[in-house]
Amino acid sequence: MTYQWVDCERTFVERRYDRIAGLITFFEWMLFVPPQLRQRAAVRLGLKAGDRVLEIGCGTGRNFPYLRQQIGPRGTLYGVDLSSGMLRRARTLCSREGWTNVELTQRDAVDYFAPEPLDGILFGLSYNTMPHHLTVLQNAWKQLRPGGRLVIVDAKVPPGFGGDLVRPFSVWLMKHTLLGNPYIEPWHDLAGIADDFEMEEFLFGSYYVCCGTKPVGDDASADEPPYLIAAE
């Protein structure tokens, strides 16, 4: 049997994640997500106290504790997600923990603009689920200040013969669960625009954290910063 990936429409993705919002912890256990992956991704952003960071596809907020550990109470954490079910749980988490410096928005990330320039941007196990991932990356890159860092953490098919064996099952599993496209290679997308690109792999190459810095001379958004456009 030949397996191919067909991207899902936005409404389908939104409804799927609304349905599985309460099962994210179970899926992470089932898919052997390394326990250190989220914290490692947050550290790779290179944030400091008082910084402004955006998580694209923030889900239920499982990365928030690690991001807030980096920026402290004086920083600002923005989160955007397509799913109202996911954000409902993220808001409950923030309320329970008393986090007042987290601002959440339900929106397609391609249409989201932060209200200020950003020091860091994280795609936390979300990049592969976005059919328009390249457009979302370009939109995010415009909002990152020169010298800021962007990190993508996600799953991938491991290299070699083992990867060839598990790829059909990976396609089937993703279609029925998290909708992550196993064929795209986000590290190439980021490496093509960033300075100081680095990539780490985990669990025999099944997961990765890749990161890069926006060049200081990159003024692509200097004329009309997206955060000013959004504020009009």
DRENPA-3360 file (N, C-alpha, C; in nm, 2 decimals, always signed):
BEGIN
1 = MTYQWVDC = +0.08/-0.12/+0.00/+0.00/+0.00/+0.00/+0.09/+0.12/+0.00 ~ +0.05/+0.22/-0.09/+0.13/+0.35/-0.09/+0.06/+0.45/-0.01 ~ +0.14/+0.52/+0.08/+0.09/+0.62/+0.17/+0.14/+0.76/+0.12 ~ +0.04/+0.85/+0.11/+0.08/+0.99/+0.07/+0.01/+1.08/+0.17 ~ +0.07/+1.20/+0.18/+0.01/+1.30/+0.28/-0.07/+1.40/+0.20 ~ -0.19/+1.42/+0.25/-0.29/+1.52/+0.20/-0.32/+1.62/+0.31 ~ -0.28/+1.74/+0.29/-0.31/+1.84/+0.39/-0.45/+1.86/+0.42 ~ -0.49/+1.89/+0.55/-0.62/+1.90/+0.59/-0.66/+2.05/+0.59;
9 = ERTFVERR = -0.79/+2.08/+0.57/-0.83/+2.22/+0.58/-0.83/+2.27/+0.72 ~ -0.82/+2.40/+0.73/-0.81/+2.47/+0.86/-0.92/+2.42/+0.96 ~ -1.05/+2.42/+0.91/-1.16/+2.38/+1.00/-1.15/+2.24/+1.05 ~ -1.09/+2.15/+0.97/-1.08/+2.01/+1.01/-0.97/+2.01/+1.12 ~ -0.86/+2.08/+1.10/-0.75/+2.08/+1.20/-0.81/+2.14/+1.33 ~ -0.88/+2.24/+1.32/-0.94/+2.31/+1.44/-1.03/+2.21/+1.52 ~ -1.12/+2.14/+1.45/-1.21/+2.05/+1.51/-1.13/+1.93/+1.57 ~ -1.04/+1.88/+1.50/-0.96/+1.77/+1.55/-0.89/+1.80/+1.69;
17 = YDRIAGLI = -0.83/+1.92/+1.69/-0.76/+1.96/+1.82/-0.86/+1.99/+1.93 ~ -0.97/+2.04/+1.89/-1.08/+2.07/+1.99/-1.11/+1.93/+2.06 ~ -1.12/+1.83/+1.98/-1.16/+1.70/+2.03/-1.05/+1.63/+2.12 ~ -0.93/+1.65/+2.08/-0.82/+1.58/+2.15/-0.75/+1.67/+2.26 ~ -0.81/+1.78/+2.29/-0.74/+1.88/+2.38/-0.71/+1.81/+2.52 ~ -0.80/+1.72/+2.56/-0.78/+1.65/+2.69/-0.69/+1.53/+2.68 ~ -0.64/+1.50/+2.56/-0.56/+1.38/+2.54/-0.41/+1.40/+2.51 ~ -0.37/+1.53/+2.52/-0.24/+1.56/+2.48/-0.13/+1.49/+2.56;
25 = TFFEWMLF = -0.15/+1.48/+2.69/-0.06/+1.41/+2.78/-0.05/+1.26/+2.74 ~ -0.16/+1.20/+2.71/-0.17/+1.06/+2.67/-0.09/+1.05/+2.53 ~ -0.11/+1.13/+2.44/-0.05/+1.12/+2.31/+0.11/+1.14/+2.32 ~ +0.15/+1.23/+2.41/+0.29/+1.24/+2.43/+0.35/+1.11/+2.49 ~ +0.28/+1.05/+2.58/+0.32/+0.92/+2.64/+0.33/+0.81/+2.53 ~ +0.22/+0.81/+2.45/+0.21/+0.71/+2.34/+0.32/+0.72/+2.24 ~ +0.36/+0.85/+2.21/+0.45/+0.88/+2.10/+0.60/+0.89/+2.16 ~ +0.62/+0.86/+2.28/+0.75/+0.86/+2.35/+0.82/+1.00/+2.33;
33 = VPPQLRQR = +0.75/+1.11/+2.36/+0.81/+1.24/+2.35/+0.91/+1.25/+2.47 ~ +1.04/+1.28/+2.43/+1.14/+1.28/+2.54/+1.10/+1.38/+2.65 ~ +1.12/+1.35/+2.77/+1.08/+1.44/+2.88/+1.15/+1.57/+2.88 ~ +1.28/+1.57/+2.83/+1.36/+1.69/+2.84/+1.34/+1.78/+2.72 ~ +1.25/+1.74/+2.62/+1.24/+1.81/+2.49/+1.19/+1.95/+2.51 ~ +1.09/+1.97/+2.58/+1.03/+2.11/+2.59/+1.12/+2.20/+2.67 ~ +1.18/+2.16/+2.77/+1.27/+2.25/+2.84/+1.39/+2.28/+2.76 ~ +1.44/+2.19/+2.68/+1.56/+2.21/+2.60/+1.53/+2.32/+2.49;
41 = AAVRLGLK = +1.40/+2.31/+2.44/+1.36/+2.40/+2.34/+1.36/+2.54/+2.40 ~ +1.30/+2.56/+2.52/+1.29/+2.69/+2.58/+1.43/+2.75/+2.61 ~ +1.52/+2.66/+2.65/+1.66/+2.71/+2.68/+1.73/+2.76/+2.55 ~ +1.70/+2.69/+2.44/+1.77/+2.73/+2.31/+1.72/+2.86/+2.26 ~ +1.61/+2.91/+2.31/+1.57/+3.05/+2.27/+1.66/+3.16/+2.32 ~ +1.74/+3.13/+2.42/+1.83/+3.22/+2.47/+1.77/+3.35/+2.53 ~ +1.66/+3.33/+2.59/+1.58/+3.44/+2.65/+1.64/+3.49/+2.78 ~ +1.61/+3.61/+2.82/+1.65/+3.66/+2.95/+1.53/+3.73/+3.02;
49 = AGDRVLEI = +1.54/+3.76/+3.14/+1.43/+3.82/+3.22/+1.38/+3.94/+3.15 ~ +1.25/+3.96/+3.14/+1.19/+4.07/+3.08/+1.17/+4.06/+2.93 ~ +1.21/+3.95/+2.87/+1.20/+3.94/+2.72/+1.05/+3.91/+2.68 ~ +1.03/+3.92/+2.55/+0.89/+3.90/+2.50/+0.90/+3.78/+2.40 ~ +0.82/+3.68/+2.43/+0.83/+3.55/+2.35/+0.69/+3.51/+2.30 ~ +0.69/+3.45/+2.18/+0.56/+3.40/+2.13/+0.58/+3.25/+2.10 ~ +0.47/+3.18/+2.15/+0.46/+3.04/+2.11/+0.35/+3.02/+2.01 ~ +0.39/+2.97/+1.89/+0.29/+2.95/+1.78/+0.24/+2.81/+1.79;
57 = GCGTGRNF = +0.11/+2.79/+1.80/+0.06/+2.66/+1.83/+0.08/+2.62/+1.97 ~ +0.04/+2.71/+2.06/+0.08/+2.69/+2.20/+0.00/+2.58/+2.27 ~ -0.12/+2.54/+2.21/-0.19/+2.43/+2.26/-0.24/+2.45/+2.40 ~ -0.23/+2.35/+2.49/-0.28/+2.36/+2.63/-0.18/+2.43/+2.72 ~ -0.07/+2.48/+2.67/+0.03/+2.55/+2.75/+0.14/+2.47/+2.82 ~ +0.17/+2.35/+2.76/+0.26/+2.27/+2.82/+0.41/+2.32/+2.82 ~ +0.43/+2.42/+2.73/+0.56/+2.48/+2.73/+0.57/+2.61/+2.82 ~ +0.46/+2.65/+2.86/+0.46/+2.78/+2.94/+0.55/+2.78/+3.06;
65 = PYLRQQIG = +0.55/+2.67/+3.14/+0.64/+2.68/+3.26/+0.79/+2.70/+3.22 ~ +0.83/+2.64/+3.12/+0.97/+2.65/+3.08/+1.00/+2.79/+3.02 ~ +0.90/+2.85/+2.94/+0.92/+2.98/+2.89/+0.92/+3.09/+3.00 ~ +0.83/+3.07/+3.09/+0.82/+3.17/+3.20/+0.94/+3.16/+3.29 ~ +1.00/+3.05/+3.30/+1.12/+3.03/+3.38/+1.23/+3.12/+3.31 ~ +1.23/+3.13/+3.18/+1.33/+3.21/+3.11/+1.31/+3.36/+3.12 ~ +1.18/+3.40/+3.11/+1.15/+3.55/+3.10/+1.11/+3.61/+3.23 ~ +1.08/+3.53/+3.33/+1.04/+3.58/+3.46/+0.90/+3.66/+3.46;
73 = PRGTLYGV = +0.86/+3.71/+3.57/+0.73/+3.78/+3.58/+0.73/+3.91/+3.50 ~ +0.84/+3.97/+3.47/+0.84/+4.10/+3.40/+0.84/+4.08/+3.25 ~ +0.86/+3.96/+3.20/+0.85/+3.94/+3.06/+0.71/+3.91/+3.02 ~ +0.69/+3.90/+2.89/+0.56/+3.87/+2.83/+0.56/+3.75/+2.74 ~ +0.46/+3.66/+2.77/+0.45/+3.54/+2.69/+0.32/+3.55/+2.61 ~ +0.34/+3.55/+2.47/+0.22/+3.55/+2.39/+0.20/+3.40/+2.33 ~ +0.08/+3.36/+2.32/+0.04/+3.23/+2.27/-0.07/+3.24/+2.17 ~ -0.05/+3.18/+2.06/-0.16/+3.17/+1.96/-0.19/+3.03/+1.92;
81 = DLSSGMLR = -0.32/+3.00/+1.90/-0.35/+2.86/+1.86/-0.49/+2.87/+1.79 ~ -0.51/+2.78/+1.70/-0.63/+2.77/+1.62/-0.75/+2.71/+1.70 ~ -0.72/+2.63/+1.80/-0.82/+2.55/+1.87/-0.87/+2.62/+1.99 ~ -1.00/+2.64/+2.00/-1.05/+2.70/+2.12/-1.05/+2.60/+2.24 ~ -1.06/+2.47/+2.21/-1.05/+2.37/+2.31/-0.91/+2.37/+2.38 ~ -0.81/+2.38/+2.30/-0.67/+2.39/+2.35/-0.65/+2.51/+2.44 ~ -0.70/+2.62/+2.39/-0.68/+2.75/+2.46/-0.76/+2.75/+2.59 ~ -0.87/+2.69/+2.59/-0.95/+2.68/+2.71/-0.87/+2.62/+2.83;
89 = RARTLCSR = -0.80/+2.51/+2.79/-0.71/+2.45/+2.89/-0.59/+2.53/+2.93 ~ -0.53/+2.60/+2.83/-0.42/+2.69/+2.85/-0.46/+2.80/+2.95 ~ -0.58/+2.86/+2.93/-0.62/+2.97/+3.02/-0.65/+2.92/+3.16 ~ -0.70/+2.80/+3.17/-0.72/+2.74/+3.30/-0.59/+2.72/+3.37 ~ -0.49/+2.67/+3.30/-0.35/+2.66/+3.36/-0.30/+2.79/+3.41 ~ -0.31/+2.90/+3.32/-0.26/+3.03/+3.36/-0.33/+3.08/+3.49 ~ -0.46/+3.06/+3.49/-0.54/+3.11/+3.60/-0.50/+3.03/+3.73 ~ -0.48/+2.90/+3.72/-0.45/+2.82/+3.83/-0.31/+2.86/+3.89;
97 = EGWTNVEL = -0.22/+2.89/+3.80/-0.08/+2.93/+3.84/-0.07/+3.07/+3.88 ~ -0.17/+3.15/+3.85/-0.16/+3.30/+3.88/-0.06/+3.37/+3.78 ~ -0.05/+3.32/+3.66/+0.03/+3.39/+3.56/-0.04/+3.50/+3.49 ~ +0.00/+3.62/+3.52/-0.07/+3.74/+3.46/+0.00/+3.80/+3.34 ~ +0.12/+3.74/+3.31/+0.19/+3.80/+3.19/+0.19/+3.71/+3.07 ~ +0.08/+3.63/+3.06/+0.05/+3.55/+2.94/-0.07/+3.60/+2.87 ~ -0.06/+3.62/+2.74/-0.17/+3.67/+2.66/-0.19/+3.57/+2.54 ~ -0.32/+3.52/+2.54/-0.35/+3.41/+2.45/-0.45/+3.46/+2.35;
105 = TQRDAVDY = -0.44/+3.41/+2.22/-0.52/+3.45/+2.11/-0.56/+3.33/+2.03 ~ -0.69/+3.32/+2.00/-0.73/+3.21/+1.91/-0.73/+3.27/+1.77 ~ -0.65/+3.22/+1.68/-0.64/+3.27/+1.55/-0.54/+3.17/+1.47 ~ -0.56/+3.17/+1.34/-0.47/+3.11/+1.25/-0.34/+3.19/+1.26 ~ -0.23/+3.12/+1.28/-0.10/+3.19/+1.31/-0.06/+3.27/+1.19 ~ -0.10/+3.24/+1.07/-0.07/+3.32/+0.95/-0.13/+3.46/+0.96 ~ -0.23/+3.48/+1.04/-0.30/+3.61/+1.05/-0.27/+3.68/+1.19 ~ -0.18/+3.62/+1.26/-0.15/+3.67/+1.40/-0.03/+3.77/+1.39;
113 = FAPEPLDG = -0.04/+3.88/+1.46/+0.07/+3.98/+1.48/+0.07/+4.02/+1.62 ~ +0.19/+4.00/+1.69/+0.21/+4.04/+1.82/+0.20/+4.19/+1.83 ~ +0.17/+4.24/+1.95/+0.15/+4.39/+1.97/+0.29/+4.46/+1.98 ~ +0.40/+4.38/+1.98/+0.53/+4.44/+2.00/+0.63/+4.35/+1.93 ~ +0.75/+4.40/+1.90/+0.85/+4.31/+1.84/+0.90/+4.20/+1.95 ~ +0.94/+4.09/+1.90/+0.96/+3.97/+1.98/+1.11/+3.94/+1.99 ~ +1.15/+3.89/+2.11/+1.28/+3.85/+2.14/+1.30/+3.70/+2.10 ~ +1.19/+3.62/+2.10/+1.20/+3.48/+2.07/+1.07/+3.43/+2.02;
121 = ILFGLSYN = +1.07/+3.33/+1.94/+0.95/+3.26/+1.89/+0.97/+3.11/+1.89 ~ +0.87/+3.04/+1.94/+0.88/+2.89/+1.95/+0.76/+2.83/+1.88 ~ +0.80/+2.73/+1.79/+0.70/+2.64/+1.74/+0.71/+2.51/+1.82 ~ +0.62/+2.49/+1.91/+0.63/+2.38/+2.01/+0.55/+2.26/+1.96 ~ +0.61/+2.17/+1.89/+0.54/+2.05/+1.84/+0.41/+2.09/+1.76 ~ +0.43/+2.19/+1.68/+0.32/+2.24/+1.60/+0.34/+2.27/+1.45 ~ +0.47/+2.29/+1.42/+0.50/+2.33/+1.28/+0.45/+2.23/+1.18 ~ +0.47/+2.10/+1.21/+0.43/+2.00/+1.11/+0.28/+1.99/+1.09;
129 = TMPHHLTV = +0.20/+2.04/+1.18/+0.06/+2.04/+1.17/+0.00/+2.15/+1.08 ~ +0.08/+2.24/+1.04/+0.03/+2.36/+0.97/+0.05/+2.34/+0.82 ~ -0.05/+2.32/+0.74/-0.04/+2.30/+0.59/+0.03/+2.42/+0.53 ~ +0.02/+2.54/+0.58/+0.08/+2.66/+0.53/+0.20/+2.70/+0.61 ~ +0.28/+2.60/+0.65/+0.39/+2.63/+0.75/+0.49/+2.73/+0.70 ~ +0.52/+2.73/+0.57/+0.62/+2.83/+0.52/+0.57/+2.97/+0.53 ~ +0.44/+2.99/+0.50/+0.39/+3.13/+0.52/+0.38/+3.17/+0.66 ~ +0.35/+3.08/+0.75/+0.35/+3.11/+0.89/+0.49/+3.14/+0.94;
137 = LQNAWKQL = +0.59/+3.07/+0.89/+0.73/+3.09/+0.93/+0.77/+3.23/+0.89 ~ +0.73/+3.27/+0.76/+0.77/+3.40/+0.71/+0.70/+3.51/+0.79 ~ +0.58/+3.49/+0.83/+0.50/+3.59/+0.91/+0.57/+3.61/+1.05 ~ +0.61/+3.49/+1.11/+0.67/+3.50/+1.24/+0.81/+3.57/+1.23 ~ +0.88/+3.54/+1.12/+1.02/+3.59/+1.11/+1.01/+3.75/+1.10 ~ +0.91/+3.80/+1.04/+0.90/+3.95/+1.03/+0.88/+4.01/+1.17 ~ +0.82/+3.94/+1.26/+0.79/+3.99/+1.40/+0.91/+3.97/+1.49 ~ +1.01/+3.90/+1.46/+1.12/+3.87/+1.54/+1.22/+3.99/+1.52;
145 = RPGGRLVI = +1.27/+4.04/+1.63/+1.37/+4.15/+1.62/+1.50/+4.09/+1.57 ~ +1.58/+4.17/+1.50/+1.71/+4.13/+1.47/+1.79/+4.09/+1.59 ~ +1.86/+3.97/+1.58/+1.93/+3.92/+1.70/+1.84/+3.83/+1.78 ~ +1.71/+3.82/+1.76/+1.62/+3.73/+1.83/+1.64/+3.59/+1.77 ~ +1.58/+3.49/+1.85/+1.60/+3.35/+1.82/+1.46/+3.29/+1.79 ~ +1.46/+3.20/+1.69/+1.35/+3.12/+1.66/+1.38/+2.97/+1.67 ~ +1.29/+2.90/+1.74/+1.32/+2.75/+1.77/+1.20/+2.67/+1.72 ~ +1.23/+2.56/+1.65/+1.13/+2.47/+1.61/+1.16/+2.33/+1.68;
153 = VDAKVPPG = +1.06/+2.28/+1.75/+1.08/+2.15/+1.81/+0.96/+2.06/+1.76 ~ +1.00/+1.94/+1.71/+0.89/+1.86/+1.66/+0.95/+1.72/+1.64 ~ +0.86/+1.63/+1.59/+0.89/+1.49/+1.56/+0.93/+1.48/+1.41 ~ +1.00/+1.37/+1.38/+1.04/+1.34/+1.24/+1.06/+1.19/+1.23 ~ +1.06/+1.15/+1.11/+1.09/+1.01/+1.08/+1.24/+0.99/+1.10 ~ +1.28/+0.89/+1.18/+1.43/+0.87/+1.20/+1.49/+0.83/+1.07 ~ +1.62/+0.86/+1.06/+1.70/+0.83/+0.93/+1.72/+0.68/+0.91 ~ +1.76/+0.64/+0.79/+1.80/+0.51/+0.76/+1.69/+0.41/+0.73;
161 = FGGDLVRP = +1.73/+0.28/+0.74/+1.63/+0.18/+0.70/+1.52/+0.17/+0.80 ~ +1.55/+0.20/+0.93/+1.44/+0.20/+1.03/+1.33/+0.30/+1.00 ~ +1.38/+0.42/+0.95/+1.28/+0.52/+0.92/+1.20/+0.48/+0.80 ~ +1.25/+0.41/+0.70/+1.18/+0.36/+0.59/+1.07/+0.27/+0.63 ~ +1.10/+0.19/+0.74/+1.01/+0.09/+0.78/+0.89/+0.15/+0.86 ~ +0.92/+0.26/+0.94/+0.81/+0.31/+1.02/+0.73/+0.42/+0.95 ~ +0.78/+0.47/+0.83/+0.72/+0.58/+0.77/+0.57/+0.56/+0.73 ~ +0.53/+0.44/+0.68/+0.39/+0.42/+0.65/+0.30/+0.42/+0.78;
169 = FSVWLMKH = +0.36/+0.36/+0.88/+0.28/+0.37/+1.01/+0.27/+0.51/+1.06 ~ +0.38/+0.59/+1.05/+0.38/+0.73/+1.09/+0.27/+0.81/+1.02 ~ +0.26/+0.79/+0.89/+0.16/+0.86/+0.81/+0.02/+0.82/+0.86 ~ +0.00/+0.69/+0.88/-0.14/+0.64/+0.92/-0.17/+0.70/+1.06 ~ -0.07/+0.70/+1.15/-0.09/+0.74/+1.29/-0.12/+0.89/+1.29 ~ -0.04/+0.97/+1.22/-0.06/+1.12/+1.22/-0.20/+1.15/+1.16 ~ -0.24/+1.08/+1.06/-0.37/+1.11/+1.00/-0.49/+1.09/+1.10 ~ -0.47/+1.00/+1.19/-0.57/+0.96/+1.28/-0.56/+1.03/+1.42;
177 = TLLGNPYI = -0.45/+1.10/+1.44/-0.43/+1.17/+1.57/-0.39/+1.32/+1.55 ~ -0.26/+1.35/+1.55/-0.22/+1.49/+1.56/-0.20/+1.56/+1.43 ~ -0.22/+1.50/+1.31/-0.21/+1.56/+1.18/-0.08/+1.62/+1.15 ~ +0.03/+1.57/+1.20/+0.16/+1.62/+1.17/+0.22/+1.56/+1.05 ~ +0.25/+1.64/+0.95/+0.30/+1.59/+0.82/+0.44/+1.53/+0.84 ~ +0.46/+1.40/+0.82/+0.60/+1.34/+0.84/+0.69/+1.36/+0.73 ~ +0.65/+1.43/+0.62/+0.73/+1.44/+0.50/+0.81/+1.57/+0.49 ~ +0.76/+1.67/+0.57/+0.83/+1.80/+0.56/+0.96/+1.80/+0.65;
185 = EPWHDLAG = +1.05/+1.89/+0.61/+1.18/+1.90/+0.68/+1.20/+2.05/+0.73 ~ +1.14/+2.08/+0.84/+1.14/+2.22/+0.89/+1.28/+2.28/+0.91 ~ +1.38/+2.19/+0.94/+1.51/+2.24/+0.97/+1.57/+2.31/+0.85 ~ +1.54/+2.26/+0.73/+1.58/+2.33/+0.60/+1.52/+2.46/+0.59 ~ +1.39/+2.47/+0.63/+1.32/+2.60/+0.62/+1.39/+2.71/+0.70 ~ +1.42/+2.67/+0.82/+1.48/+2.77/+0.92/+1.63/+2.79/+0.88 ~ +1.70/+2.69/+0.84/+1.84/+2.71/+0.81/+1.86/+2.80/+0.69 ~ +1.76/+2.81/+0.60/+1.77/+2.90/+0.49/+1.76/+3.05/+0.52;
193 = IADDFEME = +1.71/+3.08/+0.63/+1.70/+3.23/+0.66/+1.77/+3.27/+0.79 ~ +1.82/+3.18/+0.87/+1.88/+3.21/+1.00/+2.03/+3.21/+1.00 ~ +2.08/+3.29/+1.09/+2.23/+3.28/+1.13/+2.24/+3.18/+1.24 ~ +2.36/+3.13/+1.26/+2.39/+3.04/+1.38/+2.30/+2.92/+1.39 ~ +2.26/+2.87/+1.28/+2.16/+2.75/+1.28/+2.23/+2.63/+1.35 ~ +2.15/+2.57/+1.44/+2.19/+2.45/+1.51/+2.07/+2.35/+1.52 ~ +2.10/+2.23/+1.53/+2.00/+2.13/+1.54/+2.05/+2.01/+1.63 ~ +1.96/+1.97/+1.72/+1.98/+1.86/+1.81/+1.88/+1.75/+1.78;
201 = EFLFGSYY = +1.92/+1.62/+1.79/+1.82/+1.52/+1.77/+1.81/+1.43/+1.90 ~ +1.69/+1.38/+1.92/+1.67/+1.30/+2.04/+1.60/+1.17/+2.00 ~ +1.61/+1.07/+2.08/+1.54/+0.94/+2.06/+1.57/+0.88/+1.93 ~ +1.70/+0.86/+1.90/+1.75/+0.80/+1.77/+1.70/+0.88/+1.65 ~ +1.69/+1.01/+1.66/+1.65/+1.09/+1.55/+1.50/+1.11/+1.53 ~ +1.42/+1.07/+1.62/+1.28/+1.08/+1.61/+1.22/+1.21/+1.65 ~ +1.30/+1.29/+1.73/+1.26/+1.42/+1.77/+1.38/+1.51/+1.75 ~ +1.35/+1.64/+1.74/+1.46/+1.74/+1.72/+1.43/+1.87/+1.77;
209 = VCCGTKPV = +1.53/+1.95/+1.80/+1.52/+2.09/+1.83/+1.61/+2.16/+1.74 ~ +1.56/+2.25/+1.65/+1.65/+2.33/+1.57/+1.62/+2.48/+1.60 ~ +1.72/+2.56/+1.58/+1.71/+2.70/+1.62/+1.81/+2.78/+1.54 ~ +1.77/+2.91/+1.53/+1.86/+3.01/+1.45/+1.83/+3.15/+1.50 ~ +1.92/+3.24/+1.46/+1.92/+3.38/+1.50/+1.88/+3.46/+1.38 ~ +1.80/+3.56/+1.40/+1.77/+3.65/+1.29/+1.89/+3.75/+1.27 ~ +1.94/+3.76/+1.15/+2.06/+3.84/+1.13/+2.03/+3.99/+1.17 ~ +2.13/+4.05/+1.23/+2.12/+4.18/+1.28/+2.09/+4.28/+1.16;
217 = GDDASADE = +2.14/+4.25/+1.05/+2.12/+4.33/+0.93/+1.99/+4.31/+0.86 ~ +1.91/+4.21/+0.91/+1.78/+4.17/+0.84/+1.67/+4.27/+0.88 ~ +1.64/+4.37/+0.79/+1.55/+4.47/+0.82/+1.42/+4.46/+0.73 ~ +1.39/+4.33/+0.70/+1.28/+4.31/+0.61/+1.15/+4.37/+0.66 ~ +1.13/+4.38/+0.79/+1.00/+4.44/+0.84/+1.02/+4.58/+0.90 ~ +1.14/+4.64/+0.87/+1.17/+4.77/+0.94/+1.08/+4.88/+0.89 ~ +1.03/+4.88/+0.76/+0.95/+4.99/+0.71/+0.81/+4.99/+0.77 ~ +0.75/+4.87/+0.78/+0.61/+4.86/+0.83/+0.61/+4.74/+0.93;
225 = PPYLIAAE = +0.65/+4.76/+1.05/+0.65/+4.65/+1.14/+0.51/+4.59/+1.16 ~ +0.50/+4.46/+1.16/+0.36/+4.40/+1.18/+0.29/+4.45/+1.30 ~ +0.37/+4.47/+1.41/+0.31/+4.51/+1.54/+0.24/+4.65/+1.53 ~ +0.30/+4.73/+1.44/+0.24/+4.86/+1.42/+0.11/+4.85/+1.34 ~ +0.12/+4.77/+1.24/+0.00/+4.75/+1.15/-0.11/+4.70/+1.23 ~ -0.09/+4.60/+1.32/-0.19/+4.54/+1.40/-0.25/+4.64/+1.50 ~ -0.18/+4.74/+1.54/-0.22/+4.83/+1.64/-0.31/+4.95/+1.58 ~ -0.31/+4.96/+1.45/-0.39/+5.07/+1.38/-0.54/+5.04/+1.40;
% end
